[in-house]
Amino acid sequence: MNARVSNYIAFAALMVSTALGYWFVWGLLFVYWAIPSFYSGHAFLLTDVVRDEDPALFWLVQIAWIVLGALLVMHDVFPQIGVGRS
């Protein structure tokens, strides 16, 4: 399967999961974005963030992707610990 087809499938899966209220798919995507960035030294926020040029922002972006990913996965796996629930 080529990259273009897989992008369309991923986009459709994200939209369907969002419509159904399954946020863990976005969480997995955030983690998926973070992992290759550790090896390449490039992250993408609004533009390319290069670890050697701006290490503080690079690591903040990496931490944000991992934390957001984990929170979104945990939100669906453990809904009883969601924010604002009593």
N, CA, C and O atoms as CSV, one atom per row, in Angstrom:
chain,resi,resn,atom,element,x,y,z
A,1,MET,N,N,0.864,-1.177,0.000
A,1,MET,CA,C,0.000,0.000,0.000
A,1,MET,C,C,0.906,1.234,0.000
A,1,MET,O,O,1.857,1.322,0.777
A,2,ASN,N,N,0.599,2.162,-0.867
A,2,ASN,CA,C,1.453,3.359,-0.920
A,2,ASN,C,C,1.063,4.360,0.167
A,2,ASN,O,O,0.019,4.231,0.806
A,3,ALA,N,N,1.918,5.350,0.360
A,3,ALA,CA,C,1.735,6.323,1.441
A,3,ALA,C,C,0.463,7.138,1.261
A,3,ALA,O,O,-0.195,7.490,2.240
A,4,ARG,N,N,0.120,7.435,0.029
A,4,ARG,CA,C,-1.081,8.247,-0.201
A,4,ARG,C,C,-2.339,7.516,0.250
A,4,ARG,O,O,-3.199,8.108,0.902
A,5,VAL,N,N,-2.453,6.258,-0.085
A,5,VAL,CA,C,-3.629,5.470,0.322
A,5,VAL,C,C,-3.671,5.331,1.831
A,5,VAL,O,O,-4.735,5.469,2.435
A,6,SER,N,N,-2.520,5.058,2.455
A,6,SER,CA,C,-2.508,4.902,3.916
A,6,SER,C,C,-2.873,6.211,4.613
A,6,SER,O,O,-3.483,6.182,5.682
A,7,ASN,N,N,-2.511,7.365,4.031
A,7,ASN,CA,C,-2.922,8.648,4.613
A,7,ASN,C,C,-4.428,8.822,4.556
A,7,ASN,O,O,-5.030,9.298,5.519
A,8,TYR,N,N,-5.046,8.447,3.448
A,8,TYR,CA,C,-6.505,8.541,3.349
A,8,TYR,C,C,-7.186,7.606,4.341
A,8,TYR,O,O,-8.187,7.974,4.956
A,9,ILE,N,N,-6.655,6.410,4.498
A,9,ILE,CA,C,-7.233,5.464,5.460
A,9,ILE,C,C,-7.066,5.989,6.887
A,9,ILE,O,O,-7.995,5.917,7.691
A,10,ALA,N,N,-5.881,6.517,7.199
A,10,ALA,CA,C,-5.646,7.062,8.540
A,10,ALA,C,C,-6.569,8.240,8.814
A,10,ALA,O,O,-7.125,8.351,9.907
A,11,PHE,N,N,-6.738,9.121,7.831
A,11,PHE,CA,C,-7.622,10.274,8.005
A,11,PHE,C,C,-9.059,9.821,8.260
A,11,PHE,O,O,-9.723,10.340,9.157
A,12,ALA,N,N,-9.534,8.866,7.481
A,12,ALA,CA,C,-10.893,8.357,7.670
A,12,ALA,C,C,-11.047,7.720,9.051
A,12,ALA,O,O,-12.059,7.922,9.722
A,13,ALA,N,N,-10.048,6.954,9.472
A,13,ALA,CA,C,-10.101,6.318,10.794
A,13,ALA,C,C,-10.128,7.362,11.909
A,13,ALA,O,O,-10.850,7.203,12.893
A,14,LEU,N,N,-9.344,8.429,11.754
A,14,LEU,CA,C,-9.343,9.498,12.757
A,14,LEU,C,C,-10.695,10.197,12.831
A,14,LEU,O,O,-11.185,10.489,13.923
A,15,MET,N,N,-11.293,10.464,11.693
A,15,MET,CA,C,-12.582,11.158,11.686
A,15,MET,C,C,-13.692,10.280,12.262
A,15,MET,O,O,-14.532,10.762,13.022
A,16,VAL,N,N,-13.700,9.006,11.907
A,16,VAL,CA,C,-14.721,8.093,12.433
A,16,VAL,C,C,-14.543,7.912,13.936
A,16,VAL,O,O,-15.515,7.958,14.690
A,17,SER,N,N,-13.301,7.705,14.371
A,17,SER,CA,C,-13.077,7.509,15.811
A,17,SER,C,C,-13.431,8.767,16.601
A,17,SER,O,O,-13.952,8.672,17.713
A,18,THR,N,N,-13.157,9.933,16.041
A,18,THR,CA,C,-13.514,11.183,16.720
A,18,THR,C,C,-15.029,11.320,16.810
A,18,THR,O,O,-15.559,11.690,17.858
A,19,ALA,N,N,-15.721,11.028,15.728
A,19,ALA,CA,C,-17.187,11.115,15.729
A,19,ALA,C,C,-17.803,10.153,16.741
A,19,ALA,O,O,-18.841,10.446,17.335
A,20,LEU,N,N,-17.157,9.009,16.933
A,20,LEU,CA,C,-17.669,8.021,17.885
A,20,LEU,C,C,-17.177,8.265,19.312
A,20,LEU,O,O,-17.581,7.560,20.236
A,21,GLY,N,N,-16.314,9.253,19.494
A,21,GLY,CA,C,-15.833,9.592,20.830
A,21,GLY,C,C,-14.669,8.764,21.305
A,21,GLY,O,O,-14.401,8.707,22.505
A,22,TYR,N,N,-13.961,8.110,20.381
A,22,TYR,CA,C,-12.788,7.315,20.749
A,22,TYR,C,C,-11.535,8.153,20.528
A,22,TYR,O,O,-11.043,8.257,19.405
A,23,TRP,N,N,-11.019,8.751,21.602
A,23,TRP,CA,C,-9.889,9.659,21.524
A,23,TRP,C,C,-8.555,8.937,21.525
A,23,TRP,O,O,-7.534,9.546,21.208
A,24,PHE,N,N,-8.531,7.652,21.874
A,24,PHE,CA,C,-7.270,6.937,21.961
A,24,PHE,C,C,-6.556,6.864,20.617
A,24,PHE,O,O,-5.331,6.744,20.579
A,25,VAL,N,N,-7.297,6.934,19.516
A,25,VAL,CA,C,-6.669,6.893,18.201
A,25,VAL,C,C,-5.778,8.123,18.010
A,25,VAL,O,O,-4.677,8.019,17.470
A,26,TRP,N,N,-6.262,9.287,18.456
A,26,TRP,CA,C,-5.436,10.499,18.405
A,26,TRP,C,C,-4.229,10.338,19.324
A,26,TRP,O,O,-3.124,10.752,18.975
A,27,GLY,N,N,-4.434,9.745,20.484
A,27,GLY,CA,C,-3.327,9.524,21.408
A,27,GLY,C,C,-2.239,8.661,20.806
A,27,GLY,O,O,-1.052,8.955,20.944
A,28,LEU,N,N,-2.650,7.589,20.134
A,28,LEU,CA,C,-1.675,6.735,19.466
A,28,LEU,C,C,-0.940,7.485,18.360
A,28,LEU,O,O,0.251,7.266,18.141
A,29,LEU,N,N,-1.650,8.367,17.668
A,29,LEU,CA,C,-1.028,9.154,16.616
A,29,LEU,C,C,0.013,10.119,17.195
A,29,LEU,O,O,1.090,10.279,16.620
A,30,PHE,N,N,-0.296,10.760,18.321
A,30,PHE,CA,C,0.680,11.648,18.963
A,30,PHE,C,C,1.952,10.880,19.331
A,30,PHE,O,O,3.062,11.360,19.099
A,31,VAL,N,N,1.786,9.698,19.899
A,31,VAL,CA,C,2.947,8.888,20.263
A,31,VAL,C,C,3.697,8.461,18.998
A,31,VAL,O,O,4.928,8.459,18.973
A,32,TYR,N,N,2.958,8.104,17.959
A,32,TYR,CA,C,3.571,7.713,16.686
A,32,TYR,C,C,4.390,8.857,16.094
A,32,TYR,O,O,5.441,8.617,15.501
A,33,TRP,N,N,3.929,10.080,16.246
A,33,TRP,CA,C,4.670,11.239,15.760
A,33,TRP,C,C,5.944,11.463,16.573
A,33,TRP,O,O,6.965,11.877,16.025
A,34,ALA,N,N,5.888,11.197,17.850
A,34,ALA,CA,C,7.025,11.481,18.724
A,34,ALA,C,C,8.176,10.499,18.543
A,34,ALA,O,O,9.340,10.899,18.573
A,35,ILE,N,N,7.871,9.244,18.360
A,35,ILE,CA,C,8.918,8.221,18.338
A,35,ILE,C,C,9.936,8.444,17.212
A,35,ILE,O,O,11.133,8.447,17.502
A,36,PRO,N,N,9.539,8.630,15.958
A,36,PRO,CA,C,10.550,8.861,14.918
A,36,PRO,C,C,11.337,10.160,15.128
A,36,PRO,O,O,12.484,10.270,14.696
A,37,SER,N,N,10.726,11.127,15.785
A,37,SER,CA,C,11.405,12.402,16.032
A,37,SER,C,C,12.605,12.239,16.949
A,37,SER,O,O,13.589,12.966,16.816
A,38,PHE,N,N,12.535,11.292,17.882
A,38,PHE,CA,C,13.673,11.042,18.762
A,38,PHE,C,C,14.897,10.644,17.946
A,38,PHE,O,O,16.018,11.053,18.251
A,39,TYR,N,N,14.675,9.846,16.910
A,39,TYR,CA,C,15.787,9.355,16.096
A,39,TYR,C,C,16.253,10.373,15.056
A,39,TYR,O,O,17.449,10.497,14.793
A,40,SER,N,N,15.310,11.095,14.473
A,40,SER,CA,C,15.663,12.023,13.400
A,40,SER,C,C,16.157,13.375,13.913
A,40,SER,O,O,16.916,14.063,13.230
A,41,GLY,N,N,15.729,13.750,15.109
A,41,GLY,CA,C,16.098,15.056,15.640
A,41,GLY,C,C,15.265,16.187,15.056
A,41,GLY,O,O,15.603,17.361,15.205
A,42,HIS,N,N,14.173,15.824,14.390
A,42,HIS,CA,C,13.269,16.807,13.795
A,42,HIS,C,C,11.857,16.546,14.300
A,42,HIS,O,O,11.362,15.421,14.237
A,43,ALA,N,N,11.222,17.582,14.796
A,43,ALA,CA,C,9.817,17.518,15.193
A,43,ALA,C,C,9.083,18.570,14.378
A,43,ALA,O,O,9.698,19.490,13.839
A,44,PHE,N,N,7.787,18.434,14.292
A,44,PHE,CA,C,7.027,19.411,13.527
A,44,PHE,C,C,5.959,20.007,14.424
A,44,PHE,O,O,5.115,19.298,14.974
A,45,LEU,N,N,6.013,21.322,14.561
A,45,LEU,CA,C,4.971,22.033,15.295
A,45,LEU,C,C,4.215,22.839,14.248
A,45,LEU,O,O,3.299,22.299,13.628
A,46,LEU,N,N,4.544,24.062,14.029
A,46,LEU,CA,C,4.027,24.805,12.875
A,46,LEU,C,C,5.057,24.788,11.753
A,46,LEU,O,O,4.717,24.889,10.574
A,47,THR,N,N,6.309,24.659,12.139
A,47,THR,CA,C,7.402,24.466,11.201
A,47,THR,C,C,8.291,23.367,11.765
A,47,THR,O,O,8.027,22.842,12.846
A,48,ASP,N,N,9.327,23.026,11.045
A,48,ASP,CA,C,10.259,22.005,11.495
A,48,ASP,C,C,11.059,22.523,12.687
A,48,ASP,O,O,11.652,23.600,12.617
A,49,VAL,N,N,11.077,21.764,13.774
A,49,VAL,CA,C,11.856,22.102,14.964
A,49,VAL,C,C,13.024,21.121,15.011
A,49,VAL,O,O,12.823,19.914,15.143
A,50,VAL,N,N,14.235,21.639,14.903
A,50,VAL,CA,C,15.432,20.811,14.835
A,50,VAL,C,C,16.109,20.778,16.204
A,50,VAL,O,O,16.363,21.816,16.815
A,51,ARG,N,N,16.391,19.572,16.666
A,51,ARG,CA,C,16.977,19.399,17.999
A,51,ARG,C,C,18.296,20.147,18.154
A,51,ARG,O,O,18.539,20.747,19.201
A,52,ASP,N,N,19.151,20.124,17.138
A,52,ASP,CA,C,20.460,20.786,17.244
A,52,ASP,C,C,20.352,22.303,17.237
A,52,ASP,O,O,21.215,22.983,17.792
A,53,GLU,N,N,19.302,22.846,16.615
A,53,GLU,CA,C,19.136,24.298,16.531
A,53,GLU,C,C,18.343,24.878,17.696
A,53,GLU,O,O,18.620,25.990,18.146
A,54,ASP,N,N,17.368,24.136,18.180
A,54,ASP,CA,C,16.512,24.628,19.269
A,54,ASP,C,C,16.147,23.462,20.187
A,54,ASP,O,O,15.015,22.977,20.166
A,55,PRO,N,N,17.123,23.012,21.000
A,55,PRO,CA,C,16.883,21.821,21.817
A,55,PRO,C,C,15.753,21.975,22.832
A,55,PRO,O,O,15.029,21.013,23.088
A,56,ALA,N,N,15.589,23.149,23.407
A,56,ALA,CA,C,14.531,23.327,24.413
A,56,ALA,C,C,13.156,23.132,23.789
A,56,ALA,O,O,12.327,22.398,24.329
A,57,LEU,N,N,12.909,23.779,22.664
A,57,LEU,CA,C,11.607,23.638,22.016
A,57,LEU,C,C,11.405,22.220,21.496
A,57,LEU,O,O,10.301,21.681,21.575
A,58,PHE,N,N,12.462,21.614,20.968
A,58,PHE,CA,C,12.353,20.239,20.482
A,58,PHE,C,C,11.875,19.316,21.598
A,58,PHE,O,O,10.940,18.539,21.403
A,59,TRP,N,N,12.511,19.395,22.765
A,59,TRP,CA,C,12.136,18.499,23.863
A,59,TRP,C,C,10.775,18.849,24.447
A,59,TRP,O,O,10.055,17.958,24.898
A,60,LEU,N,N,10.411,20.115,24.448
A,60,LEU,CA,C,9.057,20.473,24.901
A,60,LEU,C,C,8.001,19.885,23.976
A,60,LEU,O,O,6.975,19.385,24.439
A,61,VAL,N,N,8.245,19.941,22.689
A,61,VAL,CA,C,7.298,19.347,21.724
A,61,VAL,C,C,7.222,17.836,21.930
A,61,VAL,O,O,6.131,17.266,21.931
A,62,GLN,N,N,8.369,17.186,22.104
A,62,GLN,CA,C,8.375,15.735,22.312
A,62,GLN,C,C,7.612,15.355,23.570
A,62,GLN,O,O,6.804,14.427,23.563
A,63,ILE,N,N,7.875,16.080,24.649
A,63,ILE,CA,C,7.171,15.799,25.910
A,63,ILE,C,C,5.676,16.026,25.740
A,63,ILE,O,O,4.869,15.238,26.233
A,64,ALA,N,N,5.301,17.099,25.047
A,64,ALA,CA,C,3.878,17.386,24.830
A,64,ALA,C,C,3.206,16.270,24.043
A,64,ALA,O,O,2.109,15.841,24.401
A,65,TRP,N,N,3.855,15.784,22.961
A,65,TRP,CA,C,3.238,14.714,22.162
A,65,TRP,C,C,3.061,13.449,22.992
A,65,TRP,O,O,2.020,12.796,22.918
A,66,ILE,N,N,4.074,13.102,23.780
A,66,ILE,CA,C,3.987,11.886,24.600
A,66,ILE,C,C,2.918,12.036,25.682
A,66,ILE,O,O,2.104,11.132,25.872
A,67,VAL,N,N,2.911,13.159,26.388
A,67,VAL,CA,C,1.936,13.365,27.467
A,67,VAL,C,C,0.518,13.430,26.905
A,67,VAL,O,O,-0.390,12.789,27.435
A,68,LEU,N,N,0.326,14.201,25.835
A,68,LEU,CA,C,-1.012,14.270,25.239
A,68,LEU,C,C,-1.462,12.905,24.735
A,68,LEU,O,O,-2.618,12.519,24.910
A,69,GLY,N,N,-0.551,12.185,24.114
A,69,GLY,CA,C,-0.884,10.846,23.643
A,69,GLY,C,C,-1.295,9.933,24.782
A,69,GLY,O,O,-2.310,9.241,24.694
A,70,ALA,N,N,-0.516,9.931,25.844
A,70,ALA,CA,C,-0.835,9.083,26.999
A,70,ALA,C,C,-2.162,9.490,27.633
A,70,ALA,O,O,-2.957,8.627,28.004
A,71,LEU,N,N,-2.408,10.787,27.759
A,71,LEU,CA,C,-3.667,11.244,28.361
A,71,LEU,C,C,-4.875,10.836,27.521
A,71,LEU,O,O,-5.901,10.424,28.064
A,72,LEU,N,N,-4.755,10.949,26.210
A,72,LEU,CA,C,-5.884,10.584,25.352
A,72,LEU,C,C,-6.139,9.083,25.369
A,72,LEU,O,O,-7.292,8.654,25.344
A,73,VAL,N,N,-5.092,8.288,25.410
A,73,VAL,CA,C,-5.274,6.834,25.516
A,73,VAL,C,C,-5.882,6.490,26.866
A,73,VAL,O,O,-6.824,5.702,26.947
A,74,MET,N,N,-5.341,7.084,27.929
A,74,MET,CA,C,-5.865,6.796,29.268
A,74,MET,C,C,-7.306,7.263,29.430
A,74,MET,O,O,-8.072,6.646,30.170
A,75,HIS,N,N,-7.681,8.329,28.759
A,75,HIS,CA,C,-9.054,8.830,28.831
A,75,HIS,C,C,-10.052,7.769,28.366
A,75,HIS,O,O,-11.133,7.639,28.939
A,76,ASP,N,N,-9.693,7.018,27.336
A,76,ASP,CA,C,-10.593,5.972,26.844
A,76,ASP,C,C,-10.440,4.658,27.603
A,76,ASP,O,O,-11.420,3.940,27.801
A,77,VAL,N,N,-9.216,4.335,28.029
A,77,VAL,CA,C,-8.987,3.074,28.726
A,77,VAL,C,C,-9.490,3.134,30.165
A,77,VAL,O,O,-10.059,2.164,30.668
A,78,PHE,N,N,-9.282,4.273,30.828
A,78,PHE,CA,C,-9.700,4.456,32.219
A,78,PHE,C,C,-10.595,5.689,32.322
A,78,PHE,O,O,-10.148,6.711,32.842
A,79,PRO,N,N,-11.829,5.633,31.850
A,79,PRO,CA,C,-12.686,6.829,31.849
A,79,PRO,C,C,-13.020,7.348,33.245
A,79,PRO,O,O,-13.372,8.517,33.399
A,80,GLN,N,N,-12.915,6.509,34.244
A,80,GLN,CA,C,-13.257,6.946,35.597
A,80,GLN,C,C,-12.254,7.939,36.162
A,80,GLN,O,O,-12.563,8.600,37.154
A,81,ILE,N,N,-11.067,8.075,35.578
A,81,ILE,CA,C,-10.097,9.039,36.070
A,81,ILE,C,C,-10.045,10.286,35.207
A,81,ILE,O,O,-9.082,11.049,35.279
A,82,GLY,N,N,-11.063,10.502,34.396
A,82,GLY,CA,C,-11.112,11.664,33.515
A,82,GLY,C,C,-11.171,12.965,34.286
A,82,GLY,O,O,-11.618,13.008,35.431
A,83,VAL,N,N,-10.725,13.996,33.658
A,83,VAL,CA,C,-10.712,15.326,34.272
A,83,VAL,C,C,-12.134,15.848,34.405
A,83,VAL,O,O,-12.930,15.738,33.473
A,84,GLY,N,N,-12.450,16.413,35.557
A,84,GLY,CA,C,-13.747,17.028,35.772
A,84,GLY,C,C,-14.867,16.084,36.123
A,84,GLY,O,O,-16.027,16.490,36.187
A,85,ARG,N,N,-14.541,14.837,36.352
A,85,ARG,CA,C,-15.594,13.867,36.727
A,85,ARG,C,C,-15.588,13.671,38.220
A,85,ARG,O,O,-14.536,13.648,38.859
A,86,SER,N,N,-16.784,13.531,38.769
A,86,SER,CA,C,-16.853,13.303,40.225
A,86,SER,C,C,-17.639,12.064,40.542
A,86,SER,O,O,-17.800,11.719,41.713
